[in-house]
Amino acid sequence: MTRRNYYRKKKKLIATLKKLGPGFLFAGAAIGVSHLVQSTRAGADFGFGLLWALLLINFIKYPFFEFGSRYAQATGESLLYGYRKLGKGVLICYFLLTFATMFTIQTAVTVVTAGIAASVFGFGSVVFWTAIITAICFTILIIGRYKVLDTLMKYIVISLTVSTLVAVILAIQPETAISFKQILPKDPVSIAFLIAFMGWMPAPLDISIWQSVWAVEKKKLDPSITNKQSRFDFNIGFIVTTVLAMGFLALGALVMFGNGSSFSPKGGEFANQLISMYSYSLGEGAKIIIGIAALTTMFSTSLTTLDASPRVMHTTSEILSGKIYKKGYLIWLLILVMGTLGIFFFLVSEMGTLIKIATILSFLTAPFYAISNYILLTGIHTPESARPSKAMKTFSLCGILLLIIFSGWYLSTLL
């Protein structure tokens, strides 16, 4: 390869990366508790037995996530405005569901991030690092807003993908016996874990709204982005989230399954176990690098969720009230920060219960978001050229049916 061709390809790659953005933010938001915690724990407790659930739920949820970026690119507005066109009740339901879960979700991802930070740096408590991480994320969002997120997330996701795949390859030992026998949990505890696992895998379906909001923001920065580029951007992000979910499940299965070890439910202890697992695969020399990779992953999730929830609550408030709130984003950002710290300092003993409620709500409300996105994208509010094909419609309807069946199955186990 000549030097001229090298620089030409390098320039083309940089230009392509600049066009990408919302897909990497989707990956940054998704690759968090669902991957580092739940996928790894699924592998540690069930081996590769829940691989079917991981692949199935990613497959089922794909079109409803994709509809977010598709609608934003076609109309120049987020799904929130589309929900209002479907009826005020739809948007009110979204507002209430988001308000009911956003504090718990933010607290959960921040606590895990704090536990990893304490493990990596070797000083400070989870309480100390929770306050520090929240303050850093708050400052970044106030100063940089979307542009910083867009740039930062590309490097974080790429570095994490490489490090995780390398870890999985090195964890495969010649003497390792690998079984791909699939398991359908039957006892209440395992079923509860399966519901939480699928509820947040690769992410709750309401992140499709976040995706549409980020797509609108990206369009403001670069109006030249085409429908094809937007779809490619989302697909890259979605594929990365699925591959990394499989990678974390594989690490749990290869390193911890069958050896009598189990993950601690406490954030700090879990972080130490997670980093030790990577060190087992890559060697002690890579402990710091892997620890930093895990930390940046969870930090990116803390950052993206801290940005997205206030952004959508601000927009929803404006649409429902018909008024413009110039400081709305800042007000909701402060509400989320205060609520997160309040839960951590005063309800930390109930964190397990709160997280279970949030994940179960994510699972049970998935049909609501799937149906809303489907009706919006296939109806008159979406330009005909952007509506899904017949094959995609059929695929989506099958997905909605399966989500309803899974929700009914879970509710039947409670009875």
C-alpha positions in Angstrom: 0.0 0.0 0.0 1.4 3.4 -1.0 1.6 6.2 1.5 -1.0 8.2 -0.6 -3.5 5.3 -0.4 -2.8 4.9 3.3 -3.7 8.5 4.0 -6.7 8.4 1.7 -8.1 5.4 3.6 -7.3 7.0 6.9 -9.1 10.1 5.9 -12.1 8.1 4.7 -12.2 6.2 8.0 -12.1 9.4 10.0 -14.9 10.9 7.9 -17.0 7.8 8.4 -16.4 7.9 12.2 -17.5 11.6 12.2 -20.8 10.6 10.6 -21.4 8.0 13.3 -22.7 9.0 16.7 -26.2 8.0 18.0 -25.4 4.3 17.4 -22.4 4.5 19.7 -24.4 6.4 22.3 -26.9 3.6 22.1 -24.1 1.2 22.7 -22.7 3.3 25.5 -26.1 3.4 27.3 -26.8 -0.3 26.7 -23.4 -1.8 27.6 -23.7 -1.3 31.3 -25.5 -3.2 34.0 -27.1 -5.5 31.5 -23.7 -6.6 30.1 -21.1 -6.2 32.8 -23.4 -7.4 35.6 -26.2 -9.5 34.2 -24.6 -11.2 31.2 -21.5 -12.1 33.3 -23.7 -13.4 36.1 -25.8 -15.4 33.6 -22.6 -17.1 32.3 -21.4 -17.7 35.9 -24.7 -19.3 37.1 -25.9 -21.0 33.9 -22.8 -21.4 31.7 -23.9 -20.9 28.1 -27.4 -22.1 29.0 -29.1 -18.7 28.6 -27.5 -17.9 25.3 -30.9 -18.6 23.7 -32.5 -15.9 25.8 -29.8 -13.4 25.0 -30.0 -13.9 21.2 -33.8 -14.1 21.2 -34.4 -10.9 23.1 -31.9 -9.0 21.0 -33.5 -10.3 17.9 -37.1 -9.5 19.1 -36.2 -6.0 20.3 -34.2 -5.0 17.2 -36.9 -3.4 15.0 -38.3 -1.3 17.9 -34.9 0.2 18.7 -34.3 0.8 15.0 -37.6 2.6 14.6 -36.3 5.3 16.9 -33.5 6.5 14.6 -35.6 5.8 11.5 -38.4 8.1 12.7 -36.0 10.8 13.8 -34.1 10.8 10.4 -37.4 10.8 8.4 -39.2 13.5 10.4 -36.5 15.6 12.1 -38.2 15.0 15.4 -38.0 12.5 18.3 -40.4 9.7 19.1 -41.8 11.9 21.9 -43.5 14.1 19.3 -44.8 11.0 17.5 -46.2 9.6 20.8 -48.2 12.9 21.2 -49.6 12.4 17.7 -50.8 8.9 18.8 -52.7 10.5 21.7 -51.9 12.5 24.9 -52.5 9.4 27.0 -49.5 7.6 25.3 -47.2 10.4 26.2 -48.5 10.7 29.8 -47.9 6.9 30.2 -44.3 7.4 29.0 -43.8 10.3 31.4 -45.0 8.4 34.4 -43.1 5.2 33.6 -39.9 7.2 33.1 -40.3 9.1 36.3 -41.0 5.8 38.2 -37.7 4.2 37.0 -35.1 6.9 36.1 -33.9 7.4 39.7 -33.4 3.8 40.4 -31.7 3.1 37.1 -29.3 6.0 37.5 -28.5 4.9 41.0 -27.8 1.4 39.9 -25.4 2.2 37.1 -23.6 4.9 39.3 -23.1 2.5 42.2 -21.6 -0.2 40.0 -19.4 2.5 38.4 -18.3 3.7 41.9 -17.5 0.1 42.9 -15.2 -0.4 39.9 -13.6 3.0 40.5 -12.8 2.1 44.1 -11.4 -1.2 43.0 -9.2 0.3 40.2 -7.8 3.2 42.1 -7.5 1.4 45.4 -8.8 4.1 47.7 -12.1 5.7 48.6 -15.4 4.1 49.4 -18.4 3.5 47.1 -20.0 6.5 48.8 -17.1 8.7 47.9 -16.9 7.6 44.3 -20.7 7.8 43.8 -20.5 11.5 44.7 -17.4 12.1 42.5 -18.7 10.3 39.4 -22.1 12.1 39.7 -20.3 15.4 40.0 -18.0 14.7 37.0 -20.9 13.6 34.8 -23.0 16.6 35.8 -20.1 19.0 34.9 -19.5 17.3 31.5 -23.1 17.6 30.5 -23.4 21.3 31.6 -20.2 22.3 29.8 -20.2 20.0 26.7 -23.7 18.7 26.1 -24.2 16.4 23.1 -21.0 17.2 21.2 -18.8 15.8 24.0 -20.9 12.7 24.3 -20.8 12.1 20.5 -17.0 12.2 20.4 -16.1 10.4 23.7 -18.4 7.4 23.1 -16.8 6.3 19.9 -13.4 5.7 21.5 -14.8 4.1 24.6 -17.0 1.6 22.7 -14.2 0.7 20.3 -11.6 0.1 23.1 -14.0 -1.9 25.1 -14.9 -4.1 22.1 -11.3 -5.0 21.4 -10.4 -5.7 25.1 -13.5 -7.9 25.7 -13.0 -10.0 22.6 -9.3 -10.5 23.4 -10.3 -11.5 27.0 -12.7 -14.1 25.7 -10.2 -15.6 23.3 -7.6 -15.9 26.0 -10.1 -17.4 28.5 -10.6 -20.4 26.2 -8.2 -23.1 27.5 -7.6 -26.4 25.7 -8.8 -28.4 28.7 -12.0 -26.3 29.0 -15.1 -28.4 28.5 -17.8 -26.2 26.9 -21.4 -27.2 26.9 -24.0 -25.3 24.8 -27.0 -27.1 26.3 -29.7 -24.5 26.7 -31.7 -24.1 29.9 -35.2 -22.9 30.6 -35.3 -21.8 34.3 -38.2 -23.2 36.3 -37.7 -22.2 39.9 -38.9 -18.8 41.1 -35.4 -17.3 41.7 -34.1 -18.4 38.3 -37.2 -17.1 36.5 -36.9 -13.8 38.3 -33.3 -13.5 37.1 -34.3 -14.4 33.6 -36.9 -11.7 33.6 -34.4 -9.1 34.8 -31.8 -10.4 32.3 -34.2 -10.1 29.3 -35.8 -6.9 30.6 -32.5 -5.0 30.4 -31.0 -6.9 27.4 -29.6 -5.2 25.4 -31.4 -2.3 27.1 -35.0 -1.4 28.1 -37.1 -0.5 25.0 -37.6 3.0 26.2 -34.0 3.7 25.1 -35.5 3.8 21.5 -36.8 7.2 22.5 -33.3 8.2 23.7 -31.9 7.0 20.4 -34.4 9.2 18.5 -33.4 12.2 20.6 -29.7 11.7 20.0 -30.4 11.2 16.3 -32.1 14.6 16.1 -29.2 16.2 18.0 -26.7 14.6 15.5 -28.7 15.9 12.6 -28.4 19.4 14.0 -24.6 19.0 14.1 -24.4 17.4 10.6 -27.5 18.0 8.4 -25.8 16.1 5.5 -26.4 12.7 7.2 -28.5 10.5 5.0 -31.1 7.8 5.9 -28.6 5.1 4.8 -25.8 6.5 7.0 -28.2 6.8 10.0 -29.3 3.2 9.7 -25.7 2.0 9.3 -24.8 4.0 12.4 -27.5 2.3 14.5 -26.8 -1.2 13.1 -23.1 -0.8 14.1 -24.1 0.2 17.6 -26.6 -2.6 17.9 -24.3 -5.3 16.6 -21.6 -4.2 19.1 -24.0 -4.4 22.0 -25.0 -7.9 21.0 -21.5 -9.2 20.5 -20.3 -7.7 23.8 -23.3 -9.3 25.6 -22.2 -12.7 24.3 -18.6 -11.9 25.2 -19.5 -11.1 28.9 -21.7 -14.2 29.1 -18.8 -16.3 27.7 -16.4 -14.8 30.2 -18.7 -15.7 33.1 -19.2 -19.2 31.7 -15.5 -19.9 30.9 -14.1 -18.5 34.1 -16.7 -18.9 36.9 -19.3 -21.5 35.9 -18.9 -24.8 37.7 -16.1 -23.8 40.0 -18.4 -23.0 43.0 -17.9 -19.2 42.7 -20.7 -16.8 42.5 -21.0 -13.0 42.2 -21.6 -10.8 45.1 -24.8 -8.7 45.0 -22.8 -5.8 46.5 -21.4 -3.3 44.0 -17.9 -3.0 45.4 -17.3 -6.7 45.9 -18.8 -7.4 42.4 -16.4 -4.9 40.9 -13.4 -6.7 42.4 -14.6 -10.1 41.2 -15.2 -8.7 37.7 -11.7 -7.2 37.4 -10.2 -10.4 38.8 -12.0 -12.4 36.2 -10.5 -10.3 33.4 -7.0 -10.6 35.1 -7.5 -14.4 35.1 -7.9 -14.3 31.3 -5.3 -11.7 30.4 -2.9 -12.0 33.3 -2.1 -9.7 36.2 -0.2 -7.3 34.0 -3.4 -6.4 32.2 -5.4 -5.8 35.4 -5.1 -2.0 35.4 -5.9 -1.8 31.6 -9.0 -4.0 32.0 -10.1 -2.2 35.2 -9.9 1.1 33.3 -11.9 -0.4 30.4 -14.6 -1.7 32.8 -14.6 1.7 34.5 -14.9 3.7 31.3 -17.7 1.4 30.2 -19.8 2.0 33.3 -18.8 5.6 33.3 -20.2 6.0 29.8 -23.5 4.4 30.9 -23.7 6.7 33.9 -23.0 9.7 31.6 -25.5 8.7 28.8 -28.3 7.9 31.2 -27.7 11.1 33.2 -28.0 13.0 29.9 -30.9 11.1 28.4 -33.5 11.0 31.2 -33.5 14.8 31.8 -33.5 15.4 28.1 -36.6 13.3 27.4 -38.4 14.5 30.6 -37.8 18.1 29.6 -39.1 17.6 26.1 -42.1 15.6 27.3 -43.0 18.3 29.8 -42.9 20.9 27.1 -45.1 18.9 24.7 -47.7 18.1 27.4 -47.8 21.6 28.8 -47.5 23.4 25.5 -44.9 25.7 27.0 -41.2 26.3 26.5 -38.9 25.9 29.5 -35.5 27.4 28.7 -33.9 25.9 31.8 -35.9 22.7 31.6 -33.0 20.4 30.9 -31.0 21.8 33.8 -33.9 21.6 36.2 -34.5 17.9 35.3 -30.8 17.2 35.5 -30.7 18.6 39.0 -33.8 16.6 40.0 -32.2 13.4 38.7 -28.9 14.1 40.5 -30.7 14.9 43.8 -33.0 11.9 43.4 -30.1 9.5 42.7 -28.0 10.7 45.7 -31.2 10.6 47.8 -31.8 7.0 47.0 -28.2 6.1 47.5 -27.9 7.7 50.9 -31.3 7.1 52.3 -32.6 4.0 50.6 -29.4 2.0 49.9 -30.7 -0.9 52.0 -33.6 -1.2 49.5 -31.5 -1.0 46.4 -32.0 -4.6 45.6 -35.8 -4.3 45.7 -35.8 -1.1 43.7 -33.6 -2.5 41.0 -35.9 -5.6 40.7 -38.9 -3.3 40.4 -37.1 -1.3 37.7 -36.1 -4.3 35.7 -39.5 -6.0 36.0 -41.2 -2.7 34.8 -38.7 -2.6 31.9 -39.8 -6.2 30.9 -43.5 -5.8 31.4 -43.7 -2.4 29.6 -41.7 -3.6 26.6 -45.0 -4.5 24.7 -46.2 -0.9 25.3 -43.1 0.6 23.7 -43.1 -2.0 20.9 -46.7 -1.4 20.0 -46.4 2.4 20.2 -43.3 2.4 17.9 -44.9 0.0 15.5 -48.2 2.0 15.2 -46.2 5.2 14.8 -43.8 3.9 12.1 -46.4 2.1 10.0 -49.0 4.9 10.2 -49.7 8.3 8.6 -47.4 10.2 10.9 -44.3 8.7 9.2 -43.4 9.5 5.6 -44.3 6.6 3.3 -40.7 6.3 2.1 -39.5 5.7 5.7 -42.1 3.1 6.7 -40.9 -0.4 7.3 -41.2 -3.0 4.6 -43.7 -5.8 4.7 -41.1 -8.2 5.9 -40.1 -5.8 8.8 -43.8 -5.4 9.7 -44.2 -9.1 9.9 -41.1 -9.4 12.0 -42.2 -6.6 14.3 -45.7 -8.2 14.8 -44.1 -11.5 15.7 -41.8 -9.7 18.1 -44.8 -7.9 19.8 -46.6 -11.3 20.1 -43.5 -12.9 21.8 -43.1 -9.9 24.2 -46.7 -10.2 25.2 -46.3 -14.0 25.7 -43.2 -13.6 27.8 -44.9 -11.0 30.0 -48.0 -13.2 30.4 -45.7 -16.1 31.3 -43.9 -14.1 34.0 -47.2 -12.9 35.5 -48.5 -16.5 35.6 -45.4 -17.5 37.6 -46.4 -14.8 40.2 -49.8 -16.4 40.6 
